[in-house]
Amino acid sequence: MLEGILPDNIYRIITTKVGFSRINEIRIRADKPILLCCLGQKFFLADFGLCKEISRAIFATKSMIEEIVFRASECSIYSVNEQIKKGYIVTTEGIRIGLAGNVVEEASQLKTMTAFSSINIRIPHEIKNCSLKAYSSIVKDDGVLNTLIISPPGAGKTTFLRDFVWQLSEHNLSYNVLVLDERGELNIGKSLGYYSDIICFSSKKIGFENGIRSLAPNIIVTDELGEWEDMEAVRYASNSGVKIIASAHSDTIESFVKKQAFKEILEEKIFKRYVLLSMRDGPGTIDGIFDENFSRLMRW
């Protein structure tokens, strides 16, 4: 994982002294210490592993960041420019590398990003059975309920979705599941069971329309709804009789219901279940399950 992308010395320290299984994020900022988020806690990276003392931390350089971006693009920045315009690069292993730097605009449109100054490497994990506490609230005798997974960034939405698709397969529910993996993060390893079709790097609008037309799914699973266009795709799928399991960013139910993009979807009560995740006990902690009226069904 990340071999050939991270500098050799950084890769060696992480693999021998830390272990990728413990890491959620690696933040590398020019002229600042390398920071690792491990199971919800933040540490600096030192020659001997993790530390809390900034004086012992390894500091990144601008050239280190530029080299990582170059390697992640497989030596062709141009080939991944459409991803860069969205603020990230996704590696072949499904690892998303978020980018900061100078934005280049042309006619009010983002053209590219240059002079990369920091990166955020998000390490995907398979956590088997993390969705089981919510499973019986989503899957009923008469089918699967439209469900939205809500959490702040990094709190386990994608991991939950990945495991939920796996659970459908493990329970031998042979629904045709279309996984719309817009950012290339859902499909890692063999995490999506035996009954899923996968469309990668497509917008919600195109992915939903083409997927329903060509693959006849019973369920569509997708990550990070947020744009008005996404809501139209959800409405289109729902009106086509397709069930939707998706996610959205927010830290509380109260803040989520204020999001203008979701206003009509909420009024139409398209989603019948809302699962709220947090970092309270680490990524993937289920804080509550709510019905379409936001009445709490379960709490932990």
C-alpha positions in Angstrom: 0.0 0.0 0.0 1.5 3.3 -1.2 4.7 1.6 -2.1 6.3 3.6 -4.9 4.2 6.6 -4.1 5.5 7.7 -0.7 9.2 8.5 -0.3 11.1 5.3 0.4 12.2 6.3 3.9 8.7 7.4 4.9 7.2 4.2 3.5 9.8 2.1 5.4 9.1 3.8 8.7 5.3 3.5 8.4 5.4 -0.2 7.4 8.0 -1.3 10.0 7.2 1.0 12.9 3.5 1.9 12.6 1.5 -0.3 10.2 -1.1 0.9 7.7 -3.8 -1.0 9.5 -3.7 1.6 12.3 -3.7 4.7 10.0 -6.8 6.6 8.8 -5.0 9.7 7.4 -1.5 10.8 6.5 -1.2 14.6 6.3 1.9 16.0 4.6 2.4 19.8 4.5 5.4 21.7 3.2 7.8 22.7 5.9 5.6 21.2 8.6 5.7 17.9 10.5 4.1 14.8 8.9 1.0 14.1 10.8 -0.8 10.7 11.1 -4.3 10.1 12.3 -4.4 6.7 14.0 -7.7 5.3 15.3 -9.0 8.8 15.9 -5.8 10.2 17.5 -3.1 12.4 16.0 0.6 11.8 16.1 3.7 13.1 14.4 5.8 10.7 12.4 9.4 10.3 13.7 12.3 8.0 12.6 11.3 5.5 15.3 7.5 5.6 14.6 4.8 7.8 16.2 5.5 10.6 18.6 3.9 13.6 20.3 7.0 15.8 20.4 7.2 18.2 17.4 11.0 18.5 17.9 11.4 14.8 17.0 9.0 14.8 14.0 10.0 14.4 10.4 9.3 17.6 8.5 8.0 17.5 4.9 9.3 19.5 2.0 7.6 21.0 -1.0 9.7 18.8 -3.3 8.5 15.7 -1.3 4.9 16.7 -1.9 5.4 17.3 -5.6 7.1 13.9 -6.0 4.3 12.1 -4.2 1.7 13.8 -6.5 3.8 12.9 -9.6 4.1 9.3 -8.5 0.4 9.0 -7.7 -0.4 10.2 -11.2 1.7 7.4 -12.6 4.1 10.0 -13.9 1.5 11.9 -15.9 -0.2 14.8 -14.1 -2.1 15.6 -17.3 -3.8 12.1 -17.3 -5.4 12.8 -13.9 -6.2 16.4 -14.4 -10.0 15.8 -14.2 -9.5 14.4 -10.7 -7.1 17.2 -9.8 -9.8 19.7 -10.7 -12.0 18.0 -8.1 -9.2 18.4 -5.5 -7.8 14.8 -5.3 -6.1 11.9 -7.0 -7.3 8.3 -6.5 -4.7 5.6 -6.7 -5.3 2.1 -8.2 -5.7 0.8 -4.7 -8.6 3.1 -4.0 -6.6 5.5 -1.8 -7.7 9.2 -2.2 -5.0 11.8 -2.0 -6.5 15.2 -1.3 -4.6 18.2 -2.7 -4.0 21.8 -1.7 -2.1 24.3 -3.8 -2.6 27.1 -6.3 -5.9 26.9 -8.2 -5.9 28.0 -11.8 -9.2 29.3 -13.1 -10.3 30.2 -16.7 -13.6 31.8 -17.4 -14.7 31.2 -13.9 -14.0 27.5 -14.3 -11.4 25.5 -12.4 -8.8 24.5 -15.0 -6.2 22.8 -12.8 -4.1 23.0 -9.6 -0.4 23.7 -9.4 2.4 24.3 -6.8 1.0 21.6 -4.5 1.7 22.6 -0.9 0.0 19.9 1.1 -1.7 16.5 0.7 -4.1 14.4 2.8 -3.8 10.7 2.1 -6.9 8.8 3.3 -6.3 5.1 4.0 -9.3 3.0 3.3 -10.1 0.1 5.6 -12.4 -2.9 5.5 -14.1 -3.3 8.9 -16.3 -6.3 8.7 -19.6 -6.2 10.4 -19.5 -2.5 11.2 -22.9 -2.0 9.6 -24.6 -4.9 11.5 -26.1 -2.8 14.3 -28.0 -0.8 11.7 -28.7 -3.7 9.3 -32.0 -4.9 10.7 -33.3 -1.3 10.7 -32.6 -1.0 6.9 -33.3 -4.4 5.6 -36.9 -5.6 6.2 -38.9 -8.6 5.1 -40.3 -6.7 2.2 -37.0 -5.3 1.0 -34.4 -2.6 1.6 -35.3 0.9 2.8 -33.8 4.0 1.2 -31.1 5.0 3.7 -28.7 7.9 4.1 -25.6 7.6 6.2 -24.6 10.9 7.8 -21.3 11.7 9.4 -18.5 14.3 9.5 -15.5 13.7 7.2 -13.4 10.7 8.2 -16.0 9.1 10.5 -16.6 6.0 8.5 -19.3 6.6 5.9 -17.5 4.9 3.1 -16.5 2.0 5.3 -20.1 1.5 6.4 -21.4 1.5 2.8 -18.7 -1.0 1.8 -19.6 -3.4 4.6 -23.4 -3.0 4.0 -23.0 -4.2 0.5 -20.9 -7.1 1.8 -23.6 -7.9 4.4 -26.3 -8.2 1.7 -24.1 -10.8 -0.1 -23.3 -12.6 3.2 -27.1 -12.8 4.0 -27.5 -14.3 0.5 -29.8 -11.5 -0.6 -29.2 -11.6 -4.3 -30.3 -8.1 -5.1 -28.6 -6.6 -8.1 -26.5 -3.9 -6.4 -25.0 -1.0 -8.5 -22.1 0.6 -6.7 -21.6 4.1 -8.1 -18.0 4.7 -7.0 -17.6 8.3 -8.1 -14.3 8.8 -6.3 -12.9 5.3 -6.6 -12.9 4.7 -2.9 -15.7 2.1 -2.4 -14.2 -0.7 -4.5 -11.2 -2.1 -2.6 -10.2 -5.7 -2.5 -13.2 -8.1 -2.5 -15.2 -5.9 -0.2 -18.4 -5.6 -2.3 -19.7 -9.2 -2.2 -21.0 -11.3 -5.1 -23.9 -9.5 -6.5 -22.6 -6.0 -7.2 -21.8 -4.1 -10.4 -19.4 -1.2 -10.2 -19.3 2.1 -12.1 -16.3 4.2 -11.2 -15.5 7.9 -11.7 -18.9 8.9 -13.1 -21.1 11.7 -11.9 -24.2 10.8 -10.0 -26.4 12.0 -12.8 -24.7 9.9 -15.6 -24.0 6.9 -13.4 -27.6 6.7 -12.1 -29.2 7.1 -15.5 -26.8 4.8 -17.5 -26.7 2.2 -14.7 -30.5 1.9 -14.4 -30.9 1.7 -18.1 -28.1 -0.8 -18.7 -27.8 -2.9 -15.5 -31.3 -2.9 -14.1 -30.2 -2.7 -10.4 -32.5 -3.3 -7.4 -30.3 -1.1 -5.2 -27.9 1.8 -5.9 -25.1 2.4 -3.4 -23.1 5.7 -3.6 -21.0 8.0 -1.5 -21.2 11.7 -0.6 -24.4 13.3 -1.9 -24.2 17.1 -1.8 -25.0 18.8 -5.1 -28.4 19.8 -6.4 -27.7 17.5 -9.4 -27.2 14.6 -7.0 -30.7 15.1 -5.6 -32.2 14.9 -9.1 -30.3 11.6 -9.6 -31.7 10.3 -6.3 -35.2 11.3 -7.3 -34.9 9.7 -10.7 -33.8 6.4 -9.2 -36.5 6.4 -6.6 -39.2 7.1 -9.2 -37.7 4.2 -11.2 -38.3 1.8 -8.3 -34.6 1.5 -7.4 -33.7 1.6 -3.7 -30.8 4.0 -2.6 -28.2 3.6 0.1 -26.0 6.8 0.1 -24.1 9.1 2.4 -23.7 12.8 3.2 -21.5 15.0 5.2 -22.8 16.5 8.5 -21.9 16.2 12.2 -25.5 16.2 13.6 -29.0 15.6 12.4 -29.9 19.2 13.3 -27.2 20.6 11.0 -28.1 18.1 8.3 -31.7 19.1 8.0 -30.6 22.7 7.4 -28.8 21.8 4.2 -30.7 23.5 1.3 -29.7 21.0 -1.3 -31.6 18.3 0.6 -34.7 20.4 1.4 -37.0 18.9 -1.3 -35.7 15.3 -0.8 -36.5 15.6 3.0 -39.9 17.0 2.3 -40.7 14.2 0.0 -39.4 11.7 2.6 -37.6 9.7 0.0 -35.2 8.4 2.6 -36.8 6.2 5.2 -33.8 5.7 7.4 -31.0 8.0 8.5 -27.9 6.5 10.3 -25.7 9.0 12.2 -22.1 8.1 12.6 -19.4 9.9 14.7 -15.9 9.6 16.0 -17.0 9.2 19.6 -15.6 5.7 20.0 -13.4 5.9 16.8 -14.5 5.9 13.2 -17.8 4.2 12.4 -19.4 4.8 15.8 -23.2 4.6 15.3 -24.8 7.5 17.3 -28.4 6.8 16.3 -30.8 5.5 13.7 -33.8 7.7 12.7 -36.9 7.3 10.5 -38.1 9.6 7.8 -39.5 12.0 10.4 -36.2 12.0 12.2 -37.7 10.2 15.2 -35.0 8.2 16.9 -35.3 4.5 16.5 -32.1 3.4 18.2 -29.4 4.9 20.3 -26.2 3.6 21.8 
